[in-house]
Amino acid sequence: MWKEKYTLGVDLIDTQHKELFDRVESFVLVLRSKESWDSKVEKVKETLDFMKEYVVKHFHDEEAYQRKVCYPDCDRHCEVHAQFTAEVGEFVKLFEEEGYQEPLVQKFAGKLLAWLINHVAATDQKIADHVHRLEELAHD
């Protein structure tokens, strides 16, 4: 799932993005597999736990980088991060209340996949574009 075109050129952020892609890809593959639902639910729980912790750390690191490079849309980007964190929290709440039912799990997987690709391929690329513009100005 990871594509080199997603690279921002910031080692820490790129490494974290690759880890996120690896985890989401593994999660989606398990859901598509012929494994029993019980073993799939274990992967759902594992992915939820990972996302709750890792995404917070990743967002913190990415936001710190944005401030460091004076990214002009940092506040809006932080809002997007907060919205996604809240959405993951909503899924956690739904799973606790309703159980790990397949339609809800599939919805969660689709949300993760779409958000990750759209966010890294589009929104995060704007950070890289900003840094490239700064580098060009510095060389002029």
Secondary structure, DSSP 4 states (H G I P E B T S, - for coil): ---GGG--S-HHHHHHHHHHHHHHHHHHHHHHSSS-HHHHHHHHHHHHHHHHHHHHHHHHHHHHHHHHTT-TTHHHHHHHHHHHHHHHHHHHHHHHHH---HHHHHHHHHHHHHHHHHIIIIIHHHHHHHHHHHHHHHH-
